Amino acid sequence: MGRAYEVRKASIQKTGAAKSKLYSMYAREIYQAAKTGGTDVTANASLKRMIEKAKKDQVPADIISRAIDKVNSGADESYTSVTYELFGPAGSTLMVECLTDNVNRSISSVRTVINKCHIKMGAMGSVSYMYDHEAIVSVKAEEETVMNALIEEDVDVADLEAEGENTVIYGVPKDLFAIKEALSKTLGEIEFDMDEIAYLPKEKIILTGEDLELFQKVVTMLEDIEDVQYVYHNVEL
């Protein structure tokens, strides 16, 4: 199925929580994008991307507009992005991304899961080196057409992969918008099937029995934490 399938599957899992958690997640990300780059969607690529993703996940329009209105009204909330690196059972690893207005609360919540499940938190870099941090874009177009568009706009990417009728592009996170703009310029108004910045494990493992049960418990508990946005891991599910 290719790496793109794994990312898409992970995306389905990470957004499959309760709607209230999903709405809260997008509200924070949209607010942060609007506060950082301005509320004009045409001039703020990050905000435009977050709104498009929210709509794909069926986030109500009023949730989106309220998040933007908070910035226009002068609200001064401050969110910090933090990533925790965890060692799970039997060689499993996890990258836990949080967007929080209280780092002490987020680390306390994550440590509660660690203590209850008897797993360990790693130091910065102890887990992340086993993952590729990549921008992933998927579009319905032939691989040659995509390659020519990227070359024409002088956009470097790490890899291209054909997946059915789609071509999946992998690049460094900072080039996400450049990749999308290059494709839009060549292919016109297109809808991107995937538009992600994610941690992809360089190698995956298989867990069974009690190890698998414990790992699934860890993931569920982490995803239930208010500040946790995404959970990436190296386990084949």
C-alpha positions as CSV (number, residue, x, y, z in Angstrom):
1,M,0.0,0.0,0.0
2,G,3.0,2.3,0.5
3,R,3.9,4.9,3.1
4,A,1.0,7.2,2.2
5,Y,-1.6,4.5,3.1
6,E,0.0,4.2,6.6
7,V,-0.2,8.0,7.1
8,R,-3.8,8.1,5.9
9,K,-4.6,5.2,8.3
10,A,-2.9,7.0,11.1
11,S,-4.8,10.2,10.3
12,I,-8.1,8.3,10.4
13,Q,-7.1,6.9,13.8
14,K,-6.0,10.2,15.3
15,T,-9.1,12.1,14.2
16,G,-11.5,9.3,15.2
17,A,-11.8,10.5,18.8
18,A,-14.9,12.2,20.2
19,K,-16.2,15.1,18.1
20,S,-15.6,17.5,21.0
21,K,-11.9,16.7,21.0
22,L,-11.7,17.0,17.3
23,Y,-13.4,20.4,17.3
24,S,-11.2,21.6,20.1
25,M,-8.0,20.4,18.3
26,Y,-8.9,22.3,15.1
27,A,-10.1,25.4,17.0
28,R,-6.7,25.7,18.6
29,E,-4.8,25.1,15.4
30,I,-6.9,27.6,13.4
31,Y,-6.6,30.2,16.2
32,Q,-2.9,29.8,16.4
33,A,-2.5,30.0,12.6
34,A,-4.6,33.1,12.4
35,K,-2.8,34.8,15.3
36,T,0.6,34.0,13.9
37,G,0.0,34.9,10.2
38,G,-3.2,37.0,10.2
39,T,-6.8,36.3,9.6
40,D,-6.8,37.0,5.8
41,V,-7.0,33.5,4.3
42,T,-5.7,34.6,0.9
43,A,-2.5,35.9,2.6
44,N,-2.1,33.2,5.2
45,A,-1.3,29.8,3.7
46,S,-1.1,28.1,7.1
47,L,-4.6,29.3,8.0
48,K,-6.0,28.3,4.6
49,R,-4.6,24.8,5.0
50,M,-6.0,24.4,8.5
51,I,-9.5,25.5,7.4
52,E,-9.4,23.1,4.4
53,K,-8.4,20.2,6.7
54,A,-11.1,21.1,9.2
55,K,-13.8,21.2,6.5
56,K,-12.6,17.8,5.3
57,D,-13.0,16.4,8.8
58,Q,-16.5,18.0,8.9
59,V,-15.8,20.6,11.5
60,P,-18.8,23.0,11.7
61,A,-18.3,26.4,10.1
62,D,-19.2,28.2,13.3
63,I,-16.2,26.4,15.1
64,I,-13.9,27.7,12.4
65,S,-15.3,31.2,12.4
66,R,-15.3,31.5,16.2
67,A,-11.6,30.6,16.3
68,I,-10.8,33.3,13.7
69,D,-13.1,35.8,15.4
70,K,-11.2,35.4,18.7
71,V,-8.1,36.8,17.0
72,N,-10.1,39.7,15.4
73,S,-11.6,40.5,18.8
74,G,-8.1,40.9,20.4
75,A,-8.2,37.7,22.5
76,D,-4.6,36.9,23.5
77,E,-4.4,33.2,24.1
78,S,-1.0,31.7,23.7
79,Y,-0.4,28.1,22.6
80,T,3.0,26.3,22.6
81,S,3.8,23.3,20.4
82,V,5.6,20.5,22.3
83,T,6.5,17.0,21.4
84,Y,7.1,14.2,23.8
85,E,9.1,11.1,22.9
86,L,8.0,7.8,24.6
87,F,9.2,4.3,24.9
88,G,6.2,1.9,24.9
89,P,6.1,-1.9,25.6
90,A,8.3,-4.4,23.8
91,G,10.3,-2.0,21.6
92,S,7.4,0.3,20.6
93,T,8.0,4.0,20.4
94,L,5.6,7.0,20.2
95,M,5.9,10.7,19.2
96,V,3.2,12.7,21.0
97,E,2.5,16.2,19.6
98,C,0.7,18.7,21.9
99,L,-0.6,22.2,21.4
100,T,-1.1,23.7,24.8
101,D,-1.6,26.9,26.7
102,N,-0.2,25.3,29.8
103,V,2.9,23.2,29.3
104,N,2.9,22.0,33.0
105,R,-0.6,20.6,32.5
106,S,0.3,18.8,29.3
107,I,3.5,17.2,30.7
108,S,1.6,16.2,33.9
109,S,-1.2,14.6,31.8
110,V,1.3,12.6,29.7
111,R,3.3,11.5,32.8
112,T,0.0,10.2,34.3
113,V,-0.3,7.8,31.3
114,I,3.4,6.9,31.6
115,N,3.0,6.0,35.3
116,K,-0.3,4.1,34.9
117,C,1.0,2.1,32.0
118,H,4.6,1.6,33.3
119,I,6.3,3.0,30.2
120,K,9.1,5.5,29.9
121,M,9.6,9.1,28.6
122,G,12.8,9.6,26.5
123,A,15.0,12.6,26.4
124,M,14.7,14.9,23.4
125,G,16.1,13.1,20.3
126,S,16.0,9.6,21.9
127,V,13.1,8.5,19.8
128,S,12.8,11.1,17.0
129,Y,15.9,9.9,15.3
130,M,14.0,6.7,14.4
131,Y,11.4,8.7,12.5
132,D,11.3,10.8,9.4
133,H,9.6,14.2,9.9
134,E,8.1,14.8,6.4
135,A,5.6,16.8,4.5
136,I,3.3,14.4,2.6
137,V,1.1,15.6,-0.3
138,S,-1.1,13.3,-2.4
139,V,-2.8,14.4,-5.6
140,K,-4.7,12.6,-8.4
141,A,-2.2,13.0,-11.2
142,E,0.4,10.9,-13.1
143,E,3.8,10.7,-11.5
144,E,5.5,12.2,-14.6
145,T,3.1,15.2,-14.6
146,V,3.8,15.8,-10.9
147,M,7.6,15.5,-11.4
148,N,7.6,18.0,-14.3
149,A,5.5,20.5,-12.2
150,L,8.0,20.3,-9.4
151,I,11.0,20.6,-11.7
152,E,9.4,23.6,-13.5
153,E,9.0,25.4,-10.1
154,D,12.4,24.3,-8.9
155,V,11.0,22.5,-5.8
156,D,13.1,19.7,-4.4
157,V,11.4,16.7,-2.8
158,A,12.7,13.6,-1.1
159,D,10.6,11.0,-3.0
160,L,7.6,10.4,-5.3
161,E,5.4,7.3,-5.0
162,A,2.6,6.2,-7.3
163,E,-0.4,4.9,-5.4
164,G,-3.3,3.9,-7.7
165,E,-4.4,7.0,-9.6
166,N,-2.6,9.3,-7.2
167,T,1.0,10.4,-6.8
168,V,2.3,10.9,-3.3
169,I,5.1,13.5,-2.7
170,Y,7.4,13.4,0.3
171,G,9.5,16.5,1.2
172,V,10.8,18.4,4.1
173,P,8.1,20.1,6.2
174,K,9.1,23.7,5.3
175,D,8.5,22.9,1.6
176,L,4.8,21.8,2.1
177,F,3.4,25.0,0.7
178,A,5.9,25.2,-2.2
179,I,5.0,21.7,-3.2
180,K,1.2,22.5,-3.2
181,E,1.7,25.8,-5.0
182,A,3.8,24.2,-7.7
183,L,1.1,21.5,-8.3
184,S,-1.7,24.1,-8.3
185,K,0.1,26.3,-10.8
186,T,0.5,23.4,-13.3
187,L,-2.7,21.4,-12.6
188,G,-5.1,24.3,-11.8
189,E,-7.7,24.1,-9.1
190,I,-7.1,20.7,-7.5
191,E,-8.1,19.0,-4.3
192,F,-5.3,17.4,-2.4
193,D,-6.2,14.0,-1.0
194,M,-3.5,14.3,1.6
195,D,-1.8,17.3,3.0
196,E,0.1,16.4,6.1
197,I,3.2,17.0,8.1
198,A,3.9,13.8,10.0
199,Y,6.4,11.6,11.8
200,L,6.9,8.4,9.8
201,P,8.7,5.5,11.5
202,K,11.8,4.3,9.7
203,E,10.9,0.8,10.8
204,K,7.7,-0.8,12.1
205,I,7.3,-3.6,14.6
206,I,4.5,-6.1,15.3
207,L,3.1,-6.5,18.8
208,T,0.9,-9.4,20.1
209,G,-0.9,-10.5,23.2
210,E,-0.5,-8.4,26.4
211,D,2.1,-6.1,24.8
212,L,-0.4,-5.1,22.0
213,E,-3.2,-4.6,24.6
214,L,-1.0,-2.4,26.7
215,F,0.2,-0.4,23.7
216,Q,-3.4,0.2,22.5
217,K,-4.3,1.3,26.0
218,V,-1.4,3.8,26.0
219,V,-2.5,5.3,22.6
220,T,-6.1,5.6,23.7
221,M,-5.2,7.3,27.0
222,L,-2.9,9.7,25.2
223,E,-5.5,10.6,22.6
224,D,-7.9,11.4,25.4
225,I,-5.7,14.1,26.8
226,E,-7.0,17.5,25.9
227,D,-3.7,19.0,24.8
228,V,-2.6,16.0,22.6
229,Q,-3.0,16.8,18.9
230,Y,-1.4,13.8,17.2
231,V,0.1,10.5,18.3
232,Y,2.5,8.7,15.9
233,H,4.1,5.3,16.6
234,N,6.1,2.5,15.0
235,V,3.6,-0.3,15.6
236,E,1.9,-2.2,12.7
237,L,-1.8,-2.3,13.4
